[in-house]
Amino acid sequence: MEYNCEFKKRKRLRLFMLICFALGLLTLTLSSIFRHQLSDFAVGFCEGVSIVFIIIGIFYMGWCIGKKKNPFKIEDDK
């Protein structure tokens, strides 16, 4: 039972990290597309948030490479 709970926590963490990375890329792309329609503050805020999310995703991918795991695989690596 304890193993199942630990597996669910790891699965949620992996999913959260991948969602952060994807949101960062999406936010950066949208702020670049709508750069002329947004104010300077909004563009800077969107770019800042996206860079933070992308860096979180890059750290996660680096950790996965160090552990020799696939960062895009949500299932447990046995």
C-alpha positions, -999 to 999 in steps of 0.1 A, spaced: 0 0 0 28 24 8 45 17 -25 13 25 -44 11 59 -26 47 67 -33 42 58 -70 12 81 -72 32 110 -57 61 105 -82 36 103 -110 19 135 -100 53 152 -96 64 141 -131 31 153 -146 34 186 -128 69 192 -140 60 184 -176 29 207 -174 52 235 -160 75 231 -189 47 230 -215 30 261 -199 63 279 -200 68 272 -237 31 281 -245 33 313 -225 65 324 -242 50 316 -276 18 335 -270 36 365 -255 58 366 -286 27 363 -310 7 390 -292 37 413 -284 22 443 -302 -12 440 -286 0 437 -250 15 464 -228 52 463 -220 43 452 -184 22 423 -196 48 412 -221 75 413 -194 54 395 -169 45 367 -194 81 363 -204 93 362 -168 67 336 -158 75 315 -189 112 316 -182 106 304 -146 85 275 -158 110 266 -186 139 266 -161 119 243 -137 113 219 -166 150 220 -176 161 213 -140 137 183 -140 150 170 -173 186 174 -161 176 154 -129 161 127 -151 192 125 -173 213 122 -142 190 93 -130 190 79 -165 152 81 -168 130 93 -196 116 127 -185 86 123 -209 75 89 -196 49 93 -169 49 56 -159 72 41 -133 107 31 -145 115 -3 -132 
